[in-house]
């Protein structure tokens, strides 16, 4: 009995609705925080009058930098610590290694984060243009599963 190997049980894949909800929560969090940071960077007070200058490159730099930075913290660092981003925590999902269901590492999470930008830039427009039923894919040896109760 001591020499028997245990094969990991494969957790059921979450529904597309749950995955898309988690991704939407993550994307909206990063975008809203980026816009708030950009707006804060573009506020100028002149003679007691507050005005927003959206044409300033500082506004767009702050917005983009904050959105990307928060996205990295959410998808890589938070997932490294908790196995889930904010959206996945809310929807009851987590990220695991596809091979054995173990905790994902920093490099795989970073690769998964970068793959998400590629997926968004390439496959989402194709899906929308062709009205296809392409499903969101797992990447770099990681997969999304239901969080254990």
SEBA-262324 format. One record per atom (N, C-alpha, C, O, CB): residue number from 1; residue in one letter; z, x, y. Coordinates in Angstrom, 2 decimals, padded with zeros to 5 digits, always signed. Glycine has a CB too. Layout:
BEGIN
NUM|a|Z|X|Y
...
***
This chain:
BEGIN
1|x|+000.00|+000.81|-001.20
1|x|+000.00|+000.00|+000.00
1|x|+000.00|+000.85|+001.26
1|x|-000.55|+000.44|+002.28
1|x|+001.19|-000.92|+000.00
2|x|+000.61|+002.02|+001.21
2|x|+000.72|+002.85|+002.40
2|x|-000.62|+003.41|+002.83
2|x|-000.80|+003.73|+004.00
2|x|+001.69|+003.98|+002.15
3|x|-001.58|+003.53|+001.90
3|x|-002.87|+004.11|+002.22
3|x|-003.89|+003.08|+002.68
3|x|-005.02|+003.45|+003.00
3|x|-003.41|+004.84|+001.04
4|x|-003.54|+001.82|+002.73
4|x|-004.49|+000.79|+003.16
4|x|-004.73|+000.91|+004.65
4|x|-003.80|+001.10|+005.44
4|x|-003.98|-000.62|+002.81
5|x|-006.00|+000.80|+005.02
5|x|-006.34|+000.84|+006.44
5|x|-006.44|-000.58|+006.97
5|x|-006.98|-001.48|+006.32
5|x|-007.66|+001.60|+006.67
6|x|-005.90|-000.75|+008.15
6|x|-006.00|-002.06|+008.80
6|x|-007.24|-002.09|+009.66
6|x|-007.46|-001.19|+010.46
6|x|-004.74|-002.37|+009.66
7|x|-008.03|-003.10|+009.51
7|x|-009.17|-003.27|+010.41
7|x|-008.71|-004.19|+011.53
7|x|-008.06|-005.21|+011.29
7|x|-010.42|-003.87|+009.66
8|x|-009.03|-003.82|+012.76
8|x|-008.58|-004.66|+013.88
8|x|-009.23|-006.04|+013.82
8|x|-010.41|-006.17|+013.50
8|x|-008.89|-003.98|+015.21
9|x|-008.45|-007.05|+014.14
9|x|-008.99|-008.40|+014.21
9|x|-009.74|-008.55|+015.52
9|x|-009.28|-008.08|+016.56
9|x|-007.86|-009.48|+014.08
10|x|-010.86|-009.19|+015.47
10|x|-011.70|-009.32|+016.65
10|x|-011.31|-010.61|+017.38
10|x|-011.40|-011.71|+016.84
10|x|-013.21|-009.33|+016.26
11|x|-010.87|-010.44|+018.60
11|x|-010.48|-011.59|+019.41
11|x|-011.71|-012.41|+019.78
11|x|-012.80|-011.85|+019.94
11|x|-009.72|-011.14|+020.69
12|x|-011.56|-013.71|+019.91
12|x|-012.72|-014.54|+020.25
12|x|-013.22|-014.25|+021.66
12|x|-012.44|-013.99|+022.57
12|x|-012.37|-016.03|+020.11
13|x|-014.52|-014.32|+021.82
13|x|-015.13|-014.09|+023.13
13|x|-014.85|-015.30|+024.03
13|x|-014.87|-016.44|+023.56
13|x|-016.66|-013.85|+023.01
14|x|-014.58|-015.06|+025.30
14|x|-014.34|-016.17|+026.21
14|x|-015.64|-016.90|+026.55
14|x|-016.73|-016.36|+026.37
14|x|-013.68|-015.67|+027.49
15|x|-015.50|-018.10|+027.04
15|x|-016.68|-018.88|+027.44
15|x|-017.30|-018.28|+028.69
15|x|-016.64|-017.57|+029.45
15|x|-016.30|-020.35|+027.69
16|x|-018.58|-018.57|+028.88
16|x|-019.28|-018.08|+030.07
16|x|-018.64|-018.64|+031.35
16|x|-018.58|-017.94|+032.37
16|x|-020.76|-018.47|+030.01
17|x|-018.17|-019.87|+031.30
17|x|-017.54|-020.47|+032.49
17|x|-016.31|-019.67|+032.90
17|x|-016.09|-019.41|+034.08
17|x|-017.16|-021.95|+032.21
18|x|-015.51|-019.28|+031.92
18|x|-014.30|-018.51|+032.21
18|x|-014.65|-017.14|+032.76
18|x|-014.02|-016.66|+033.70
18|x|-013.43|-018.37|+030.95
19|x|-015.66|-016.50|+032.17
19|x|-016.09|-015.17|+032.64
19|x|-016.64|-015.26|+034.06
19|x|-016.32|-014.42|+034.90
19|x|-017.16|-014.58|+031.68
20|x|-017.46|-016.26|+034.32
20|x|-018.06|-016.40|+035.65
20|x|-016.99|-016.74|+036.68
20|x|-017.04|-016.25|+037.81
20|x|-019.15|-017.49|+035.64
21|x|-016.02|-017.56|+036.32
21|x|-014.92|-017.87|+037.24
21|x|-014.14|-016.62|+037.59
21|x|-013.81|-016.41|+038.76
21|x|-013.97|-018.92|+036.61
22|x|-013.84|-015.79|+036.60
22|x|-013.12|-014.54|+036.86
22|x|-013.93|-013.62|+037.77
22|x|-013.38|-013.03|+038.71
22|x|-012.79|-013.82|+035.54
23|x|-015.22|-013.50|+037.50
23|x|-016.08|-012.64|+038.32
23|x|-016.19|-013.18|+039.76
23|x|-016.21|-012.40|+040.71
23|x|-017.48|-012.54|+037.70
24|x|-016.25|-014.49|+039.91
24|x|-016.34|-015.10|+041.23
24|x|-015.06|-014.87|+042.03
24|x|-015.12|-014.56|+043.22
24|x|-016.62|-016.61|+041.11
25|x|-013.91|-015.01|+041.39
25|x|-012.63|-014.75|+042.06
25|x|-012.58|-013.30|+042.53
25|x|-012.18|-013.02|+043.66
25|x|-011.42|-015.06|+041.12
26|x|-012.97|-012.37|+041.66
26|x|-012.97|-010.95|+042.02
26|x|-013.92|-010.66|+043.17
26|x|-013.57|-009.94|+044.11
26|x|-013.34|-010.09|+040.80
27|x|-015.13|-011.21|+043.11
27|x|-016.12|-010.97|+044.15
27|x|-015.68|-011.56|+045.49
27|x|-015.79|-010.90|+046.53
27|x|-017.48|-011.55|+043.74
28|x|-015.19|-012.80|+045.48
28|x|-014.76|-013.43|+046.72
28|x|-013.56|-012.71|+047.34
28|x|-013.47|-012.61|+048.57
28|x|-014.41|-014.89|+046.47
29|x|-012.66|-012.22|+046.51
29|x|-011.51|-011.47|+047.03
29|x|-011.98|-010.23|+047.77
29|x|-011.52|-009.96|+048.88
29|x|-010.55|-011.07|+045.88
30|x|-012.89|-009.47|+047.16
30|x|-013.39|-008.25|+047.81
30|x|-014.18|-008.58|+049.08
30|x|-014.02|-007.92|+050.10
30|x|-014.28|-007.47|+046.83
31|x|-015.03|-009.60|+049.02
31|x|-015.85|-009.96|+050.18
31|x|-015.01|-010.47|+051.35
31|x|-015.22|-010.06|+052.49
31|x|-016.87|-011.01|+049.80
32|x|-014.07|-011.34|+051.07
32|x|-013.23|-011.89|+052.14
32|x|-012.39|-010.79|+052.78
32|x|-012.28|-010.72|+054.01
32|x|-012.31|-013.02|+051.59
33|x|-011.79|-009.93|+051.97
33|x|-010.99|-008.83|+052.53
33|x|-011.86|-007.87|+053.32
33|x|-011.44|-007.35|+054.35
33|x|-010.26|-008.06|+051.41
34|x|-013.09|-007.64|+052.85
34|x|-014.02|-006.80|+053.61
34|x|-014.39|-007.41|+054.96
34|x|-014.42|-006.71|+055.97
34|x|-015.27|-006.57|+052.79
35|x|-014.65|-008.69|+054.96
35|x|-014.99|-009.37|+056.23
35|x|-013.81|-009.38|+057.20
35|x|-014.00|-009.20|+058.40
35|x|-015.43|-010.81|+055.95
36|x|-012.61|-009.57|+056.67
36|x|-011.42|-009.55|+057.53
36|x|-011.23|-008.16|+058.13
36|x|-010.92|-008.04|+059.32
36|x|-010.16|-009.97|+056.73
37|x|-011.40|-007.13|+057.32
37|x|-011.25|-005.76|+057.82
37|x|-012.34|-005.45|+058.85
37|x|-012.07|-004.80|+059.86
37|x|-011.31|-004.75|+056.67
38|x|-013.56|-005.89|+058.59
38|x|-014.64|-005.69|+059.55
38|x|-014.39|-006.41|+060.86
38|x|-014.62|-005.85|+061.93
38|x|-015.96|-006.15|+058.96
39|x|-013.91|-007.64|+060.77
39|x|-013.60|-008.40|+061.98
39|x|-012.48|-007.72|+062.76
39|x|-012.53|-007.65|+063.99
39|x|-013.21|-009.85|+061.63
40|x|-011.48|-007.23|+062.05
40|x|-010.37|-006.55|+062.72
40|x|-010.84|-005.27|+063.40
40|x|-010.36|-004.92|+064.47
40|x|-009.25|-006.22|+061.72
41|x|-011.78|-004.57|+062.77
41|x|-012.30|-003.34|+063.37
41|x|-013.18|-003.63|+064.58
41|x|-013.31|-002.78|+065.46
41|x|-013.10|-002.55|+062.33
42|x|-013.78|-004.81|+064.65
42|x|-014.68|-005.14|+065.74
42|x|-014.04|-005.86|+066.91
42|x|-014.73|-006.20|+067.87
42|x|-015.77|-005.97|+065.22
43|x|-012.75|-006.09|+066.86
43|x|-012.07|-006.79|+067.95
43|x|-011.81|-005.81|+069.10
43|x|-011.25|-004.74|+068.90
43|x|-010.73|-007.42|+067.45
44|x|-012.22|-006.19|+070.27
44|x|-011.97|-005.40|+071.48
44|x|-011.27|-006.29|+072.50
44|x|-011.67|-007.44|+072.71
44|x|-013.30|-004.82|+072.06
45|x|-010.25|-005.76|+073.13
45|x|-009.55|-006.49|+074.18
45|x|-009.88|-005.82|+075.50
45|x|-009.54|-004.66|+075.74
45|x|-007.99|-006.52|+073.93
46|x|-010.56|-006.58|+076.35
46|x|-010.96|-006.07|+077.66
46|x|-010.40|-007.01|+078.71
46|x|-010.75|-008.19|+078.76
46|x|-012.51|-005.94|+077.79
47|x|-009.51|-006.49|+079.56
47|x|-008.87|-007.27|+080.62
47|x|-008.21|-008.54|+080.06
47|x|-008.30|-009.60|+080.68
47|x|-009.90|-007.65|+081.69
48|x|-007.56|-008.43|+078.94
48|x|-006.85|-009.55|+078.35
48|x|-007.72|-010.54|+077.61
48|x|-007.22|-011.55|+077.12
48|x|-006.11|-010.26|+079.40
49|x|-009.02|-010.26|+077.52
49|x|-009.94|-011.14|+076.82
49|x|-010.29|-010.48|+075.48
49|x|-010.73|-009.33|+075.43
49|x|-011.23|-011.42|+077.67
50|x|-010.10|-011.23|+074.41
50|x|-010.41|-010.73|+073.07
50|x|-011.85|-011.11|+072.75
50|x|-012.24|-012.27|+072.85
50|x|-009.42|-011.29|+072.00
51|x|-012.62|-010.09|+072.35
51|x|-013.99|-010.40|+071.94
51|x|-014.33|-009.62|+070.68
51|x|-013.85|-008.51|+070.47
51|x|-014.99|-010.07|+073.07
52|x|-015.16|-010.23|+069.85
52|x|-015.59|-009.63|+068.61
52|x|-016.99|-009.06|+068.81
52|x|-017.88|-009.75|+069.31
52|x|-015.56|-010.66|+067.44
53|x|-017.16|-007.79|+068.42
53|x|-018.47|-007.14|+068.59
53|x|-019.08|-006.86|+067.22
53|x|-018.94|-005.76|+066.69
53|x|-018.33|-005.82|+069.41
54|x|-019.76|-007.86|+066.64
54|x|-020.30|-007.68|+065.30
54|x|-021.46|-006.69|+065.21
54|x|-021.81|-006.26|+064.12
54|x|-020.75|-009.00|+064.77
55|x|-022.06|-006.33|+066.33
55|x|-023.18|-005.40|+066.31
55|x|-022.73|-003.96|+066.13
55|x|-023.57|-003.08|+065.91
55|x|-023.99|-005.53|+067.57
56|x|-021.45|-003.69|+066.24
56|x|-020.93|-002.33|+066.11
56|x|-021.04|-001.83|+064.67
56|x|-020.68|-002.55|+063.74
56|x|-019.47|-002.28|+066.58
57|x|-021.53|-000.60|+064.48
57|x|-021.59|-000.04|+063.12
57|x|-020.19|+000.12|+062.51
57|x|-020.05|+000.11|+061.28
57|x|-022.31|+001.32|+063.13
58|x|-019.18|+000.26|+063.34
58|x|-017.81|+000.40|+062.84
58|x|-017.37|-000.88|+062.11
58|x|-016.65|-000.82|+061.12
58|x|-016.84|+000.71|+064.00
59|x|-017.81|-002.02|+062.60
59|x|-017.48|-003.30|+061.96
59|x|-018.04|-003.35|+060.55
59|x|-017.33|-003.67|+059.60
59|x|-018.02|-004.48|+062.80
60|x|-019.31|-003.03|+060.42
60|x|-019.96|-003.11|+059.11
60|x|-019.49|-002.00|+058.18
60|x|-019.40|-002.21|+056.97
60|x|-021.48|-003.05|+059.27
61|x|-019.18|-000.83|+058.72
61|x|-018.63|+000.24|+057.91
61|x|-017.26|-000.11|+057.36
61|x|-016.96|+000.14|+056.19
61|x|-018.55|+001.53|+058.72
62|x|-016.42|-000.68|+058.21
62|x|-015.09|-001.10|+057.77
62|x|-015.18|-002.22|+056.74
62|x|-014.44|-002.23|+055.76
62|x|-014.24|-001.55|+058.97
63|x|-016.10|-003.16|+056.96
63|x|-016.26|-004.27|+056.02
63|x|-016.74|-003.76|+054.66
63|x|-016.18|-004.13|+053.63
63|x|-017.25|-005.31|+056.57
64|x|-017.77|-002.92|+054.65
64|x|-018.31|-002.40|+053.40
64|x|-017.30|-001.49|+052.70
64|x|-017.11|-001.58|+051.49
64|x|-019.62|-001.65|+053.66
65|x|-016.68|-000.62|+053.45
65|x|-015.69|+000.30|+052.87
65|x|-014.51|-000.43|+052.26
65|x|-014.05|-000.09|+051.17
65|x|-015.19|+001.27|+053.92
66|x|-014.03|-001.43|+052.96
66|x|-012.90|-002.21|+052.43
66|x|-013.30|-003.00|+051.19
66|x|-012.55|-003.04|+050.21
66|x|-012.35|-003.15|+053.51
67|x|-014.47|-003.64|+051.23
67|x|-014.91|-004.43|+050.08
67|x|-015.09|-003.54|+048.85
67|x|-014.65|-003.91|+047.76
67|x|-016.23|-005.16|+050.41
68|x|-015.73|-002.39|+049.01
68|x|-015.93|-001.49|+047.88
68|x|-014.61|-000.89|+047.40
68|x|-014.36|-000.78|+046.20
68|x|-016.90|-000.37|+048.25
69|x|-013.76|-000.50|+048.34
69|x|-012.47|+000.07|+047.97
69|x|-011.60|-000.93|+047.23
69|x|-010.99|-000.60|+046.22
69|x|-011.74|+000.56|+049.20
70|x|-011.54|-002.15|+047.73
70|x|-010.74|-003.18|+047.05
70|x|-011.33|-003.52|+045.69
70|x|-010.59|-003.74|+044.73
70|x|-010.66|-004.44|+047.91
71|x|-012.65|-003.56|+045.60
71|x|-013.30|-003.82|+044.32
71|x|-012.93|-002.73|+043.31
71|x|-012.64|-003.03|+042.16
71|x|-014.83|-003.90|+044.49
72|x|-012.94|-001.47|+043.73
72|x|-012.56|-000.37|+042.84
72|x|-011.10|-000.49|+042.41
72|x|-010.78|-000.35|+041.23
72|x|-012.80|+000.98|+043.53
73|x|-010.23|-000.75|+043.36
73|x|-008.80|-000.89|+043.02
73|x|-008.60|-002.05|+042.05
73|x|-007.84|-001.93|+041.09
73|x|-007.96|-001.12|+044.30
74|x|-009.28|-003.16|+042.28
74|x|-009.14|-004.34|+041.43
74|x|-009.72|-004.12|+040.03
74|x|-009.04|-004.37|+039.03
74|x|-009.82|-005.54|+042.08
75|x|-010.96|-003.65|+039.96
75|x|-011.65|-003.54|+038.68
75|x|-011.29|-002.31|+037.87
75|x|-011.39|-002.32|+036.64
75|x|-013.11|-003.56|+038.90
76|x|-010.87|-001.24|+038.53
76|x|-010.57|-000.02|+037.80
76|x|-009.07|+000.23|+037.72
76|x|-008.51|+000.31|+036.62
76|x|-011.27|+001.18|+038.46
77|x|-008.40|+000.36|+038.85
77|x|-006.99|+000.74|+038.84
77|x|-006.08|-000.39|+038.34
77|x|-005.20|-000.14|+037.52
77|x|-006.55|+001.15|+040.22
78|x|-006.29|-001.62|+038.82
78|x|-005.48|-002.73|+038.34
78|x|-005.74|-002.99|+036.85
78|x|-004.82|-003.27|+036.09
78|x|-005.77|-004.00|+039.16
79|x|-007.01|-002.89|+036.45
79|x|-007.35|-003.08|+035.04
79|x|-006.77|-001.96|+034.18
79|x|-006.38|-002.20|+033.04
79|x|-008.86|-003.17|+034.86
80|x|-006.72|-000.75|+034.70
80|x|-006.11|+000.35|+033.96
80|x|-004.62|+000.08|+033.73
80|x|-004.09|+000.38|+032.66
80|x|-006.29|+001.68|+034.73
81|x|-003.97|-000.50|+034.72
81|x|-002.53|-000.78|+034.62
81|x|-002.21|-002.04|+033.82
81|x|-001.24|-002.06|+033.07
81|x|-001.94|-000.90|+036.00
82|x|-003.02|-003.09|+033.97
82|x|-002.68|-004.38|+033.37
82|x|-003.68|-004.91|+032.36
82|x|-003.47|-005.96|+031.76
82|x|-002.52|-005.39|+034.45
83|x|-004.77|-004.18|+032.14
83|x|-005.88|-004.60|+031.28
83|x|-006.67|-005.77|+031.85
83|x|-007.46|-006.38|+031.12
83|x|-005.36|-004.97|+029.92
84|x|-006.48|-006.09|+033.11
84|x|-007.23|-007.21|+033.69
84|x|-007.29|-007.06|+035.21
84|x|-006.36|-006.57|+035.84
84|x|-006.58|-008.56|+033.31
85|x|-008.41|-007.49|+035.78
85|x|-008.52|-007.58|+037.23
85|x|-007.83|-008.86|+037.70
85|x|-007.35|-009.63|+036.87
85|x|-010.03|-007.56|+037.69
86|x|-007.76|-009.08|+038.98
86|x|-007.11|-010.28|+039.52
86|x|-007.75|-011.55|+038.95
86|x|-007.04|-012.45|+038.51
86|x|-007.19|-010.28|+041.06
87|x|-009.07|-011.62|+038.96
87|x|-009.77|-012.80|+038.44
87|x|-009.50|-013.02|+036.96
87|x|-009.35|-014.15|+036.52
87|x|-011.25|-012.67|+038.68
88|x|-009.46|-011.94|+036.20
88|x|-009.19|-012.07|+034.77
88|x|-007.74|-012.46|+034.51
88|x|-007.47|-013.23|+033.59
88|x|-009.51|-010.75|+034.05
89|x|-006.81|-011.96|+035.31
89|x|-005.42|-012.38|+035.17
89|x|-005.28|-013.88|+035.40
89|x|-004.57|-014.57|+034.66
89|x|-004.51|-011.61|+036.14
90|x|-005.95|-014.38|+036.42
90|x|-005.88|-015.81|+036.76
90|x|-006.51|-016.67|+035.67
90|x|-006.00|-017.75|+035.36
90|x|-006.57|-016.08|+038.10
91|x|-007.62|-016.20|+035.08
91|x|-008.33|-017.01|+034.09
91|x|-007.90|-016.73|+032.64
91|x|-008.46|-017.30|+031.71
91|x|-009.81|-016.77|+034.22
92|x|-006.91|-015.86|+032.45
92|x|-006.39|-015.62|+031.12
92|x|-007.24|-014.70|+030.26
92|x|-007.29|-014.86|+029.04
92|x|-006.21|-016.90|+030.42
93|x|-007.92|-013.75|+030.89
93|x|-008.76|-012.82|+030.15
93|x|-008.21|-011.40|+030.30
93|x|-007.36|-011.14|+031.15
93|x|-010.21|-012.89|+030.65
94|x|-008.71|-010.49|+029.46
94|x|-008.37|-009.08|+029.60
94|x|-009.51|-008.23|+029.10
94|x|-010.40|-008.72|+028.40
94|x|-007.07|-008.75|+028.84
95|x|-009.49|-006.95|+029.44
95|x|-010.53|-006.00|+029.05
95|x|-009.96|-005.07|+027.99
95|x|-008.87|-004.52|+028.16
95|x|-011.05|-005.20|+030.27
96|x|-010.69|-004.91|+026.89
96|x|-010.26|-004.03|+025.80
96|x|-011.43|-003.16|+025.36
96|x|-012.59|-003.44|+025.68
96|x|-009.71|-004.86|+024.60
97|x|-011.12|-002.07|+024.61
97|x|-012.18|-001.27|+024.01
97|x|-012.82|-002.10|+022.90
97|x|-012.11|-002.71|+022.11
97|x|-011.63|+000.09|+023.46
98|x|-014.13|-002.11|+022.84
98|x|-014.84|-002.91|+021.84
98|x|-014.60|-002.38|+020.43
98|x|-014.58|-003.15|+019.47
98|x|-016.34|-002.91|+022.13
99|x|-014.41|-001.09|+020.30
99|x|-014.27|-000.49|+018.98
99|x|-012.99|-000.91|+018.27
99|x|-013.02|-001.27|+017.09
99|x|-014.30|+001.01|+019.10
100|x|-011.86|-000.86|+018.98
100|x|-010.58|-001.10|+018.31
100|x|-009.64|-002.04|+019.05
100|x|-008.51|-002.25|+018.61
100|x|-009.89|+000.20|+018.09
101|x|-010.07|-002.60|+020.15
101|x|-009.22|-003.53|+020.90
101|x|-008.13|-002.85|+021.69
101|x|-007.20|-003.51|+022.16
101|x|-008.60|-004.51|+019.97
102|x|-008.22|-001.53|+021.85
102|x|-007.19|-000.78|+022.56
102|x|-007.34|-000.81|+024.07
102|x|-008.23|-001.47|+024.61
102|x|-007.20|+000.64|+022.10
103|x|-006.45|-000.09|+024.73
103|x|-006.42|-000.03|+026.18
103|x|-007.61|+000.78|+026.70
103|x|-007.87|+001.87|+026.20
103|x|-005.09|+000.58|+026.68
104|x|-008.34|+000.25|+027.69
104|x|-009.48|+000.98|+028.24
104|x|-009.03|+002.17|+029.10
104|x|-007.96|+002.13|+029.70
104|x|-010.36|+000.04|+029.08
105|x|-009.86|+003.21|+029.14
105|x|-009.55|+004.40|+029.92
105|x|-010.21|+004.37|+031.30
105|x|-011.03|+003.50|+031.58
105|x|-009.99|+005.63|+029.17
106|x|-009.83|+005.31|+032.14
106|x|-010.30|+005.38|+033.52
106|x|-011.81|+005.54|+033.61
106|x|-012.46|+004.85|+034.40
106|x|-009.63|+006.54|+034.25
107|x|-012.39|+006.43|+032.81
107|x|-013.83|+006.69|+032.90
107|x|-014.65|+005.50|+032.43
107|x|-015.68|+005.18|+033.03
107|x|-014.20|+007.92|+032.09
108|x|-014.23|+004.84|+031.37
108|x|-014.95|+003.65|+030.91
108|x|-014.83|+002.52|+031.94
108|x|-015.80|+001.80|+032.18
108|x|-014.41|+003.18|+029.54
109|x|-013.66|+002.36|+032.52
109|x|-013.50|+001.30|+033.54
109|x|-014.35|+001.59|+034.77
109|x|-014.91|+000.67|+035.36
109|x|-012.02|+001.17|+033.95
110|x|-014.43|+002.85|+035.16
110|x|-015.28|+003.22|+036.31
110|x|-016.74|+002.95|+035.98
110|x|-017.48|+002.42|+036.82
110|x|-015.09|+004.71|+036.69
111|x|-017.17|+003.29|+034.77
111|x|-018.55|+003.01|+034.34
111|x|-018.83|+001.52|+034.31
111|x|-019.92|+001.08|+034.68
111|x|-018.81|+003.61|+032.98
112|x|-017.86|+000.75|+033.86
112|x|-018.01|-000.71|+033.81
112|x|-018.13|-001.28|+035.22
112|x|-018.91|-002.20|+035.46
112|x|-016.83|-001.35|+033.07
113|x|-017.33|-000.74|+036.14
113|x|-017.38|-001.18|+037.54
113|x|-018.76|-000.90|+038.13
113|x|-019.35|-001.76|+038.79
113|x|-016.27|-000.48|+038.38
114|x|-019.29|+000.30|+037.91
114|x|-020.61|+000.66|+038.42
114|x|-021.70|-000.17|+037.76
114|x|-022.66|-000.57|+038.42
114|x|-020.89|+002.14|+038.20
115|x|-021.56|-000.44|+036.44
115|x|-022.54|-001.28|+035.74
115|x|-022.58|-002.68|+036.36
115|x|-023.63|-003.32|+036.38
115|x|-022.19|-001.36|+034.24
116|x|-021.44|-003.17|+036.85
116|x|-021.39|-004.49|+037.47
116|x|-022.30|-004.60|+038.68
116|x|-022.90|-005.64|+038.92
116|x|-019.98|-004.82|+037.87
117|x|-022.41|-003.51|+039.47
117|x|-023.32|-003.52|+040.62
117|x|-024.77|-003.55|+040.15
117|x|-025.59|-004.26|+040.72
117|x|-023.08|-002.27|+041.51
118|x|-025.08|-002.78|+039.11
118|x|-026.42|-002.78|+038.53
118|x|-026.77|-004.17|+038.01
118|x|-027.85|-004.68|+038.28
118|x|-026.54|-001.74|+037.40
119|x|-025.86|-004.77|+037.27
119|x|-026.07|-006.11|+036.71
119|x|-026.33|-007.11|+037.84
119|x|-027.24|-007.94|+037.74
119|x|-024.85|-006.55|+035.87
120|x|-025.54|-007.04|+038.89
120|x|-025.68|-007.96|+040.01
120|x|-027.01|-007.77|+040.73
120|x|-027.65|-008.75|+041.12
120|x|-024.52|-007.76|+041.00
121|x|-027.43|-006.52|+040.90
121|x|-028.67|-006.24|+041.64
121|x|-029.92|-006.55|+040.82
121|x|-030.94|-006.94|+041.40
121|x|-028.69|-004.80|+042.08
122|x|-029.87|-006.38|+039.51
122|x|-031.07|-006.53|+038.69
122|x|-031.12|-007.87|+037.96
122|x|-032.10|-008.60|+038.10
122|x|-031.14|-005.42|+037.68
123|x|-030.09|-008.20|+037.21
123|x|-030.17|-009.34|+036.31
123|x|-029.85|-010.68|+036.97
123|x|-030.43|-011.70|+036.59
123|x|-029.25|-009.14|+035.17
124|x|-028.96|-010.70|+037.92
124|x|-028.64|-011.98|+038.58
124|x|-029.87|-012.54|+039.31
124|x|-030.15|-013.72|+039.15
124|x|-027.48|-011.79|+039.58
125|x|-030.61|-011.74|+040.10
125|x|-031.82|-012.30|+040.73
125|x|-032.86|-012.77|+039.71
125|x|-033.51|-013.80|+039.92
125|x|-032.45|-011.27|+041.65
126|x|-033.03|-012.03|+038.61
126|x|-033.98|-012.45|+037.57
126|x|-033.54|-013.78|+036.96
126|x|-034.35|-014.68|+036.76
126|x|-034.11|-011.37|+036.47
127|x|-032.25|-013.88|+036.68
127|x|-031.71|-015.11|+036.11
127|x|-031.92|-016.29|+037.05
127|x|-032.33|-017.36|+036.62
127|x|-030.21|-014.95|+035.79
128|x|-031.65|-016.09|+038.33
128|x|-031.81|-017.17|+039.30
128|x|-033.29|-017.53|+039.49
128|x|-033.63|-018.71|+039.63
128|x|-031.19|-016.77|+040.64
129|x|-034.17|-016.53|+039.51
129|x|-035.59|-016.79|+039.74
129|x|-036.24|-017.50|+038.56
129|x|-037.13|-018.33|+038.75
129|x|-036.32|-015.50|+040.03
130|x|-035.81|-017.18|+037.35
130|x|-036.46|-017.75|+036.16
130|x|-035.67|-018.88|+035.54
130|x|-036.12|-019.50|+034.57
130|x|-036.67|-016.68|+035.14
131|x|-034.51|-019.17|+036.08
131|x|-033.62|-020.20|+035.54
131|x|-033.39|-019.98|+034.03
131|x|-033.39|-020.92|+033.24
131|x|-034.21|-021.60|+035.79
132|x|-033.18|-018.71|+033.68
132|x|-032.94|-018.38|+032.28
132|x|-031.47|-018.54|+031.95
132|x|-030.64|-018.76|+032.83
132|x|-033.41|-016.94|+031.96
133|x|-031.16|-018.43|+030.69
133|x|-029.77|-018.55|+030.28
133|x|-029.23|-017.19|+029.81
133|x|-028.58|-017.10|+028.77
133|x|-029.63|-019.60|+029.16
134|x|-029.50|-016.16|+030.59
134|x|-029.00|-014.82|+030.30
134|x|-027.49|-014.83|+030.50
134|x|-026.98|-015.29|+031.52
134|x|-029.68|-013.73|+031.21
135|x|-026.77|-014.31|+029.49
135|x|-025.31|-014.29|+029.58
135|x|-024.83|-012.94|+030.08
135|x|-025.46|-011.91|+029.84
135|x|-024.68|-014.61|+028.21
136|x|-023.71|-012.95|+030.77
136|x|-023.10|-011.73|+031.26
136|x|-022.78|-010.83|+030.07
136|x|-022.29|-011.30|+029.04
136|x|-021.82|-012.04|+032.10
137|x|-023.06|-009.54|+030.22
137|x|-022.90|-008.61|+029.11
137|x|-021.67|-007.72|+029.28
137|x|-021.24|-007.43|+030.40
137|x|-024.14|-007.75|+028.98
138|x|-021.12|-007.30|+028.15
138|x|-020.08|-006.27|+028.16
138|x|-020.79|-004.93|+028.24
138|x|-021.95|-004.81|+027.85
138|x|-019.15|-006.37|+026.89
139|x|-020.09|-003.92|+028.74
139|x|-020.74|-002.63|+028.94
139|x|-019.80|-001.48|+028.61
139|x|-018.58|-001.65|+028.53
139|x|-021.23|-002.50|+030.38
140|x|-020.38|-000.33|+028.42
140|x|-019.72|+000.96|+028.21
140|x|-018.61|+000.92|+027.16
140|x|-017.58|+001.58|+027.32
140|x|-019.16|+001.46|+029.50
141|x|-018.82|+000.17|+026.12
141|x|-017.84|+000.14|+025.04
141|x|-016.60|-000.67|+025.33
141|x|-015.59|-000.53|+024.63
141|x|-017.44|+001.53|+024.71
142|x|-016.65|-001.52|+026.33
142|x|-015.53|-002.40|+026.66
142|x|-015.98|-003.84|+026.51
142|x|-017.17|-004.14|+026.65
142|x|-015.00|-002.13|+028.10
143|x|-015.07|-004.72|+026.23
143|x|-015.41|-006.14|+026.15
143|x|-014.29|-006.98|+026.75
143|x|-013.16|-006.52|+026.89
143|x|-015.68|-006.57|+024.68
144|x|-014.63|-008.20|+027.11
144|x|-013.66|-009.13|+027.67
144|x|-013.24|-010.09|+026.57
144|x|-014.07|-010.63|+025.85
144|x|-014.25|-009.90|+028.90
145|x|-011.92|-010.28|+026.44
145|x|-011.37|-011.19|+025.44
145|x|-010.29|-012.06|+026.08
145|x|-009.88|-011.81|+027.21
145|x|-010.79|-010.39|+024.23
146|x|-009.85|-013.07|+025.35
146|x|-008.74|-013.89|+025.80
146|x|-007.46|-013.06|+025.79
146|x|-007.24|-012.26|+024.88
146|x|-008.59|-015.16|+024.92
147|x|-006.63|-013.25|+026.78
147|x|-005.32|-012.57|+026.81
147|x|-004.41|-013.24|+025.81
147|x|-004.41|-014.47|+025.69
147|x|-004.68|-012.58|+028.24
148|x|-003.65|-012.46|+025.10
148|x|-002.72|-013.02|+024.13
148|x|-001.61|-013.76|+024.84
148|x|-001.16|-013.34|+025.91
148|x|-002.15|-011.92|+023.22
149|x|-001.16|-014.86|+024.26
149|x|-000.11|-015.67|+024.87
149|x|+001.23|-015.01|+024.77
149|x|+002.23|-015.56|+025.23
149|x|-000.06|-017.04|+024.22
***
